[in-house]
Amino acid sequence: MAKDVRSFKVFIAAPSDVDEECRIAEEVIHDMNITLIKNNSIHLDLLRWNTHCYPDMGSYPQEVINNQIGDDYDIFIGIMWKNFGTPTPVAGSGTAEEFQRAYTKYQQDPSSVKIMFYFKDAGISSLSELDPDQLRLIQQFRTQLGHKGGLYHVYNDLDSFKRYIRLHLDNLVSDLIEKKSENITAVEAPKSTSLNSVEANKRSDTDEEGFFDLIVTGQECFQDLTDVSNRISEITTELGKKMTERTKEIDDAKTPSGYNAKTMHRICNRAAADMDGFAERLKADIPTFAKLYKKGIDSFGKAYGTSFRGMKVQESELNDSLNGIVYLKGCFSDTLNKIKSFRNVIDNTPSATRTLIRSRKQSVSVLDEFIGEFEVAINLTSEIEKIIAKRMKENNNAVKDNINGQNQS
């Protein structure tokens, strides 16, 4: 049966080297629509040139796309990595031209479109894929974007992109709901986007979690994350003490004539063994840490996001969740600072023996991996913090409106 549904159009502009990101964004939008249309009567309508344009003639290919896509969209998502794209008669690439059209629309009416731009900051596996001219054009575009007042987002891998795009879209759609009351049409609730209907229905039936499932899962994950973060901090402190002991041993071994090679070799090998044990213990925690924060972020993001916007949440519940997020982010920051500081200590360890050099490299590699995970986790918890703070504000406004309504009656 047809129902009144508020539809927001999302246009994705991106060169071909980020096709996987486009597919992920499409998947995220599909998953959001499952609960958005059910709980909020909202649907995100995805527009892409390769699915919404048919072969035709124009002055140049991008003009054909422009004419068929138009500028009747509410959200513009741009994505770039290592390819800027092919120049057009009016811009440096098709993606740049599509952005310029969106930006012109924004200049004419800032409320008419929301612009989100993402840049992938990841290494290129093959030198044959590296084009300095393309990278220079991308850097120039990023600089110009900043000069225009654009706040873009940088991500390192597909996994973090998926979580960022989900959280950012959720926040953005919430803002659109608050500011726009038009664009409502009677439509059939869509069953799928490009995902086949069998797979879409299967995922809808088996993967959908309820509001309170998500809250409890998020709380449990974040409690476990606090424990893991504290454990990592303790492991780092423990090795720091051992390294201090080894330094004292080296000082004690010094004689007026210098160091004895065999004694120093023995001490350095003990230091290497300490580092190896440290690295092995940390390596065991990396997948656990990554799994927990990703699951916790996903759960809280969905629970407190737009999809379950109509669910009533006690103020104490929101306060507990927000305080938990703030505390967790503080734990992450403290541990990250400790890891970075300790990484510098290890990296500056003298190249005294081959064993010590090998152990130092292994420890630094593990620490760098953890630093990357912690930095992403801190950024994602900051996004969740914004979402929960927004939900608290909405709840407070709803309470005030209810009180005012009662007073007027």
Secondary structure, DSSP 8 states (H G I E B T S, - for coil): --EEEEEEEEEEE--GGGHHHHHHHHHHHHHHHHHHHHHH-EEEEEE-HHHH------SSHHHHHHHHHTT--SEEEEEESS------SSSSSHHHHHHHHHHHHHHH-TTS-EEEEEEE----S-GGG--HHHHHHHHHHHHHHHHTT---EEESSHHHHHHHHHHHHHHHHHHHHHH----EEEE-----SSS-HHHHHHHHHHH---HHHHHHHHHHHHHHHHHHHHHHHHHHHHHHHHHHHHHHHHHHH-BTTB--HHHHHHHHHHHHHHHHHHHHHHHHHHHHHHHHHHHHHHHHHHHHSGGGTTS---HHHHHHHHHHHHHHHHHHHHHHHHHHHHHHHHHTS----HHHHHHHHHHHHHHHHHHHHHHHHHHHHHHHHHHHHHHHHHHHHHHHHHHHHHHH-
